[in-house]
Amino acid sequence: MTTTYPRVLARLFAARRAGIVLGLDRMRTILAALGHPEHRLGAIVHVGGTNGKGSTAALVAAVARAAGARVGVYTSPHLASLRERFTVDGRLADEAAVVEAHARVAAAGGDELTFFEQVTAIGLEVLAAAAPAVTILEVGLGGRLDATTAVDAPIAAVTGVALDHQEYLGDTVAAIAAEKAGIWKPGQRAIVGAAGDPVAQPILIAAARAAGVATLDVVDAAALARAPTTALAGAHQRENAACADAIVDALVAIGAIAAPPEVRAAGYAAAVHPGRCEVVATAPTVLLDGAHNPDGARALANAIAARPERPRALVLAVSADKDVAAIVAPLVGVVDVVIASRYDQPRSMAPPALAAIARAAGALVEIADDLEAAVDRARDAVGLGGLVVIAGSLFAVGEVRPRFRAMAIDPLVVTDPAPAR
């Protein structure tokens, strides 16, 4: 039987029933069995952090492309298609390329891997086939035991640390920082970002030095002051831009690219990161943001507060296993009404429960049982001059975004729910 892309998706997502199992041994074994595709990725940049790693990766990729390099990016999670996780020069991988890579991974024993390990192996195969000059690998969860850490990268950055995924990484910022710092390796050029909780930065710095990195670049107040202007919206993008610029410096230092000021400016101006403070419509303005933890919600709240549109409605759908009250708290003060809804997966909190949390935080709340209805209600409520924000989960953003932007959408795959990366 000929394997098709939908069949590959079904096999991959069936593996999610096992949940998340952290560790590097399985990944190292499969990479060896595949003939080490990671050795054909050019100059590799490994990017970790609680928030900002996707935006930072997008900024670095845009500058490297502006410099004339062929650029591969492996990122997670995706919004509407698994192929978003594997891009070359901004283009999604072809379905056929994913099918072929899956066949190679399966033949090498990949069916014994977790969902994320299989997807990572497939991504490395897809990108290696394109022979990029620069490849950016985004950490999935944590760092020390994340599948991407099985790959040796000459450059590694941690954008910052905040509370998220405590069930896997620890209950404190310090514990999570120690896990994130696990991507440092001897001889690397290491970059420590300034995003998230400031408690984390000294821990990251100490861990990088203990790991024996070759160079250490810390994003400090001076670096933030000279951070480049980018096309990405939100004041928090200054932290990501400063981290990205330090990564670009490292790529230049190892001879991977040449990036004079005009190249950097062109790259940063061209950068895009779908679903993160992304304006997808006007009259009224519709803004999508995948903020799904308290730190991300605070950054989004600041971005909303800086916008001129009035009134403002927040369409909110949040995973029930998150710290929902801490996500809601900073957002309710910058909008006029919250419409509590749900995305179409079992992990989503029921709208009445979400509404109760938002009301307790002082919000005026309405309930809509699905996102389509919630968005319609929000647009009607704010009028042509208002702002509609859709946030709380990347699942919600992925469900809504195709309404406003043409994008690849995978066929529906129904499996037992599991935490997504």
C-alpha positions as CSV (number, residue, x, y, z in Angstrom):
1,M,0.0,0.0,0.0
2,T,1.3,3.4,-1.0
3,T,1.8,5.6,2.0
4,T,0.1,9.0,1.8
5,Y,0.6,12.2,3.8
6,P,-2.7,11.7,5.7
7,R,-1.6,8.1,6.7
8,V,1.7,9.5,7.9
9,L,-0.1,12.0,10.0
10,A,-2.3,9.3,11.5
11,R,0.7,7.2,12.4
12,L,2.5,10.2,14.0
13,F,-0.4,11.5,16.0
14,A,-1.2,8.0,17.2
15,A,2.2,8.1,18.9
16,R,1.1,11.0,21.0
17,R,-1.0,8.6,23.1
18,A,2.3,7.8,24.9
19,G,2.6,11.4,25.9
20,I,6.0,13.2,26.5
21,V,9.0,11.0,27.4
22,L,12.1,13.1,27.7
23,G,15.6,11.7,27.0
24,L,18.4,11.7,24.4
25,D,19.3,8.1,24.0
26,R,16.6,7.2,21.5
27,M,17.2,10.3,19.5
28,R,21.0,9.6,19.3
29,T,20.3,6.0,18.2
30,I,17.9,7.0,15.4
31,L,20.3,9.8,14.1
32,A,23.1,7.2,13.9
33,A,20.8,4.8,12.1
34,L,19.8,7.5,9.6
35,G,23.5,8.3,8.8
36,H,23.5,11.5,10.8
37,P,21.4,13.9,8.8
38,E,22.3,16.7,11.3
39,H,25.8,16.7,9.8
40,R,24.3,18.1,6.6
41,L,22.6,21.1,8.0
42,G,25.3,23.7,7.7
43,A,25.8,26.1,10.6
44,I,23.3,25.1,13.3
45,V,21.8,27.4,15.8
46,H,20.0,25.9,18.8
47,V,17.4,28.2,20.3
48,G,15.7,27.5,23.7
49,G,13.7,29.5,26.2
50,T,10.2,29.6,27.6
51,N,9.0,32.5,25.4
52,G,10.5,34.2,22.4
53,K,12.4,31.4,20.9
54,G,10.1,31.2,17.9
55,S,10.3,34.9,17.2
56,T,14.0,34.9,17.8
57,A,14.4,32.0,15.3
58,A,12.3,33.9,12.8
59,L,14.4,37.0,13.1
60,V,17.7,35.1,12.7
61,A,16.3,33.2,9.7
62,A,15.2,36.4,8.0
63,V,18.7,38.0,8.4
64,A,20.5,34.9,7.2
65,R,18.2,34.8,4.1
66,A,18.8,38.5,3.5
67,A,22.5,37.6,3.6
68,G,22.0,35.1,0.7
69,A,22.1,31.9,2.8
70,R,19.8,29.0,2.2
71,V,18.1,28.6,5.6
72,G,16.3,25.7,7.2
73,V,14.2,26.1,10.3
74,Y,12.8,23.4,12.6
75,T,10.2,24.7,14.9
76,S,7.2,23.6,17.0
77,P,4.3,23.5,17.5
78,H,2.5,24.2,14.3
79,L,-0.7,26.1,13.8
80,A,-2.6,24.2,11.0
81,S,-0.1,21.9,9.3
82,L,2.7,19.7,10.5
83,R,4.7,21.0,7.5
84,E,5.1,24.4,9.2
85,R,7.6,22.7,11.4
86,F,10.1,22.2,8.5
87,T,10.8,25.2,6.3
88,V,13.5,26.0,3.9
89,D,13.8,29.7,2.9
90,G,10.4,30.3,4.5
91,R,8.6,27.6,2.4
92,L,6.8,24.7,4.0
93,A,8.1,21.2,3.3
94,D,6.3,19.4,0.5
95,E,3.9,16.6,1.6
96,A,6.0,14.2,-0.5
97,A,9.2,15.2,1.3
98,V,7.5,14.5,4.7
99,V,6.2,11.1,3.5
100,E,9.7,10.1,2.2
101,A,11.4,11.3,5.4
102,H,8.9,9.4,7.5
103,A,9.6,6.2,5.5
104,R,13.3,6.5,6.2
105,V,12.7,7.2,9.9
106,A,10.3,4.3,10.2
107,A,12.7,1.9,8.4
108,A,15.4,3.0,10.9
109,G,13.3,2.1,13.9
110,G,11.4,5.3,14.3
111,D,8.1,3.7,15.3
112,E,9.7,3.1,18.7
113,L,10.1,6.9,19.3
114,T,7.7,9.4,20.8
115,F,5.7,11.7,18.6
116,F,8.2,14.6,19.1
117,E,11.2,12.4,18.5
118,Q,9.7,11.1,15.3
119,V,8.8,14.6,14.1
120,T,12.3,15.9,15.0
121,A,14.0,13.0,13.1
122,I,11.7,13.7,10.1
123,G,12.5,17.4,10.3
124,L,16.2,16.8,10.2
125,E,15.9,14.4,7.3
126,V,13.7,17.0,5.4
127,L,16.1,19.8,6.1
128,A,19.3,17.8,5.3
129,A,17.9,17.0,1.9
130,A,17.7,20.7,1.1
131,A,21.4,21.2,2.1
132,P,21.0,24.5,3.9
133,A,23.9,26.8,4.8
134,V,22.3,27.7,8.1
135,T,19.8,25.7,10.2
136,I,17.9,26.9,13.2
137,L,16.6,24.3,15.6
138,E,14.0,25.4,18.2
139,V,13.8,23.4,21.4
140,G,10.5,21.7,22.0
141,L,10.4,21.4,25.8
142,G,13.0,22.3,28.3
143,G,16.4,21.7,26.9
144,R,18.6,19.2,28.8
145,L,16.6,16.2,27.6
146,D,14.8,17.6,24.6
147,A,15.2,15.6,21.3
148,T,16.8,18.6,19.6
149,T,19.7,18.5,22.1
150,A,20.9,15.3,20.5
151,V,22.2,17.6,17.7
152,D,25.5,19.3,18.3
153,A,25.3,23.0,17.4
154,P,28.1,25.5,17.3
155,I,25.8,28.2,18.5
156,A,23.1,27.9,21.2
157,A,20.9,30.6,22.8
158,V,18.4,30.7,25.6
159,T,16.0,33.6,25.2
160,G,14.8,33.6,28.8
161,V,12.9,31.6,31.4
162,A,9.5,31.9,32.9
163,L,7.0,29.4,34.5
164,D,5.5,26.9,32.1
165,H,5.4,23.1,31.8
166,Q,6.2,22.8,35.5
167,E,5.0,19.2,35.5
168,Y,8.0,18.3,33.4
169,L,10.6,21.0,34.2
170,G,10.2,21.9,37.9
171,D,8.1,24.2,40.0
172,T,10.4,27.2,40.2
173,V,12.1,29.5,37.7
174,A,15.5,28.4,39.0
175,A,14.6,24.7,38.3
176,I,13.3,25.5,34.9
177,A,16.4,27.6,34.1
178,A,18.6,24.6,35.0
179,E,16.7,22.5,32.4
180,K,16.9,25.2,29.7
181,A,20.6,25.6,30.4
182,G,21.0,21.9,29.5
183,I,21.5,22.8,25.8
184,W,25.0,24.4,26.5
185,K,27.9,22.2,25.3
186,P,31.7,22.6,25.4
187,G,33.1,24.8,22.7
188,Q,29.8,26.5,21.7
189,R,29.1,30.2,21.2
190,A,26.5,30.8,23.8
191,I,23.9,33.6,24.0
192,V,21.9,34.3,27.1
193,G,18.8,36.4,26.4
194,A,16.9,38.9,28.7
195,A,13.3,37.7,28.3
196,G,11.3,36.3,31.2
197,D,12.2,36.3,34.8
198,P,15.4,38.1,35.7
199,V,16.2,35.5,38.3
200,A,17.0,33.1,35.5
201,Q,19.8,35.0,33.8
202,P,22.6,34.4,36.4
203,I,21.7,30.7,36.5
204,L,22.0,30.5,32.7
205,I,25.3,32.4,32.7
206,A,26.8,30.1,35.4
207,A,25.6,27.0,33.6
208,A,27.1,28.1,30.3
209,R,30.5,28.8,31.9
210,A,30.3,25.4,33.7
211,A,29.6,23.7,30.4
212,G,32.8,25.1,28.9
213,V,31.4,27.2,26.2
214,A,33.9,29.0,24.0
215,T,32.2,32.4,24.1
216,L,29.4,33.9,26.1
217,D,27.3,36.8,25.0
218,V,24.8,38.1,27.5
219,V,21.9,40.4,26.5
220,D,22.1,43.2,29.0
221,A,20.7,46.7,29.3
222,A,23.1,48.1,26.7
223,A,22.2,45.3,24.2
224,L,18.5,46.0,24.7
225,A,19.1,49.7,24.2
226,R,20.7,49.1,20.8
227,A,18.3,46.3,19.8
228,P,17.3,46.5,16.1
229,T,13.9,47.6,14.9
230,T,12.0,44.6,13.4
231,A,8.7,44.0,11.7
232,L,7.4,41.9,14.7
233,A,4.9,43.8,16.8
234,G,5.0,44.2,20.6
235,A,7.5,45.9,23.0
236,H,8.7,42.4,24.1
237,Q,10.1,41.9,20.6
238,R,13.0,44.2,21.7
239,E,14.3,41.4,23.9
240,N,13.9,38.9,21.1
241,A,15.6,41.3,18.6
242,A,18.6,41.8,20.9
243,C,19.0,38.0,21.3
244,A,18.6,37.5,17.6
245,D,21.3,40.1,16.8
246,A,23.7,38.4,19.2
247,I,23.1,35.1,17.3
248,V,23.7,36.9,14.0
249,D,27.0,38.1,15.4
250,A,27.9,34.5,16.2
251,L,27.0,33.3,12.7
252,V,29.2,36.1,11.3
253,A,32.0,35.1,13.7
254,I,32.1,31.5,12.5
255,G,32.0,32.6,8.9
256,A,28.5,31.2,8.1
257,I,27.1,34.6,6.8
258,A,28.2,38.1,6.2
259,A,25.7,40.5,7.7
260,P,26.6,44.2,7.4
261,P,24.1,46.8,8.8
262,E,22.1,47.0,5.6
263,V,21.6,43.2,5.4
264,R,20.5,43.1,9.0
265,A,18.0,45.9,8.5
266,A,16.5,44.2,5.5
267,G,16.2,40.9,7.2
268,Y,14.6,42.3,10.4
269,A,12.2,44.3,8.3
270,A,11.1,41.2,6.4
271,A,10.7,38.9,9.4
272,V,7.3,37.2,10.0
273,H,6.1,34.9,12.8
274,P,2.5,33.8,12.2
275,G,0.2,33.7,15.2
276,R,2.4,35.9,17.5
277,C,1.1,39.4,17.9
278,E,0.0,39.1,14.3
279,V,-2.5,41.5,12.8
280,V,-4.6,39.6,10.3
281,A,-7.5,42.0,9.5
282,T,-8.5,45.6,9.8
283,A,-11.8,47.5,10.4
284,P,-11.9,46.1,13.0
285,T,-8.3,45.2,13.7
286,V,-8.0,41.5,14.5
287,L,-4.8,40.4,16.3
288,L,-3.8,36.8,16.9
289,D,-1.4,35.8,19.7
290,G,-0.6,32.3,21.0
291,A,0.3,33.5,24.5
292,H,-0.4,30.5,26.7
293,N,1.5,31.1,30.0
294,P,1.6,34.1,32.4
295,D,4.7,35.6,31.1
296,G,3.4,35.5,27.5
297,A,0.1,37.0,28.7
298,R,1.9,39.9,30.4
299,A,3.8,40.6,27.2
300,L,0.5,40.5,25.2
301,A,-1.2,42.8,27.6
302,N,1.5,45.4,27.2
303,A,1.2,45.1,23.4
304,I,-2.6,45.6,23.6
305,A,-2.3,48.6,25.9
306,A,0.1,50.3,23.5
307,R,-2.4,50.0,20.6
308,P,-4.8,52.9,19.7
309,E,-7.9,51.0,18.8
310,R,-11.0,51.3,21.0
311,P,-13.0,49.4,22.2
312,R,-11.2,46.1,22.7
313,A,-12.6,42.6,22.9
314,L,-10.6,39.5,23.9
315,V,-11.6,36.1,22.5
316,L,-10.1,33.7,24.9
317,A,-9.6,29.9,24.7
318,V,-7.2,28.2,27.1
319,S,-5.9,24.7,27.8
320,A,-7.4,23.5,31.1
321,D,-4.0,22.2,32.3
322,K,-2.5,25.7,32.3
323,D,-2.4,28.3,35.1
324,V,-5.5,29.9,33.7
325,A,-6.1,32.5,36.4
326,A,-2.5,33.8,36.0
327,I,-3.0,34.0,32.2
328,V,-6.3,35.8,32.5
329,A,-5.2,38.3,35.1
330,P,-3.0,40.7,33.0
331,L,-5.3,40.6,30.0
332,V,-8.6,41.6,31.6
333,G,-7.4,45.1,32.5
334,V,-6.6,46.1,28.9
335,V,-9.8,45.0,27.2
336,D,-13.5,46.0,27.5
337,V,-15.0,42.6,27.2
338,V,-13.8,38.9,27.3
339,I,-15.6,36.3,25.2
340,A,-14.9,33.0,26.8
341,S,-14.7,30.2,24.2
342,R,-13.0,27.0,23.5
343,Y,-10.8,25.5,20.7
344,D,-11.9,22.2,19.2
345,Q,-9.8,19.8,21.2
346,P,-10.4,18.0,24.5
347,R,-7.7,19.9,26.3
348,S,-9.6,23.2,26.0
349,M,-11.2,24.5,29.2
350,A,-15.0,24.6,29.1
351,P,-16.2,28.2,28.3
352,P,-18.3,28.4,31.5
353,A,-15.3,27.5,33.7
354,L,-13.1,30.0,31.8
355,A,-15.8,32.7,32.1
356,A,-16.0,32.2,35.9
357,I,-12.2,32.8,36.2
358,A,-12.4,35.9,34.0
359,R,-15.3,37.3,36.0
360,A,-13.4,36.7,39.2
361,A,-10.6,38.8,37.7
362,G,-13.0,41.7,37.2
363,A,-13.9,41.2,33.5
364,L,-17.1,41.8,31.7
365,V,-17.6,38.3,30.2
366,E,-19.7,36.7,27.5
367,I,-19.7,33.0,26.5
368,A,-19.5,31.5,23.0
369,D,-19.3,27.8,22.6
370,D,-17.1,27.9,19.5
371,L,-14.4,30.2,18.2
372,E,-16.2,31.0,15.0
373,A,-19.1,32.4,16.9
374,A,-16.8,34.1,19.4
375,V,-14.9,36.0,16.7
376,D,-18.2,37.1,15.0
377,R,-19.5,38.4,18.3
378,A,-16.3,40.2,19.1
379,R,-16.2,41.9,15.8
380,D,-19.8,43.1,16.1
381,A,-19.1,44.3,19.7
382,V,-16.1,46.6,18.8
383,G,-17.2,48.0,15.5
384,L,-15.0,49.1,12.7
385,G,-12.6,51.1,14.8
386,G,-12.1,48.5,17.5
387,L,-9.7,45.7,18.3
388,V,-10.3,42.0,18.5
389,V,-7.6,39.9,20.2
390,I,-7.7,36.1,19.9
391,A,-5.4,34.5,22.4
392,G,-4.8,31.9,25.1
393,S,-3.5,29.0,23.1
394,L,-1.7,28.2,19.9
395,F,-4.5,25.7,19.2
396,A,-7.0,28.5,19.2
397,V,-4.8,30.7,16.9
398,G,-4.3,27.7,14.6
399,E,-8.1,27.2,14.4
400,V,-8.9,30.8,13.7
401,R,-6.1,31.9,11.5
402,P,-7.2,30.2,8.2
403,R,-10.3,32.4,8.3
404,F,-8.0,35.4,7.7
405,R,-4.9,34.0,6.0
406,A,-4.5,31.5,3.2
407,M,-2.5,28.6,4.7
408,A,-1.9,24.9,4.5
409,I,-4.4,22.9,6.6
410,D,-3.8,19.3,7.4
411,P,-6.6,16.8,7.3
412,L,-8.2,16.2,10.7
413,V,-6.5,13.5,12.7
414,V,-8.3,12.3,15.8
415,T,-6.2,10.6,18.5
416,D,-6.2,10.5,22.2
417,P,-5.2,13.9,23.6
418,A,-1.7,14.5,24.8
419,P,0.4,17.5,25.6
420,A,1.5,19.1,22.3
421,R,4.9,20.4,21.2
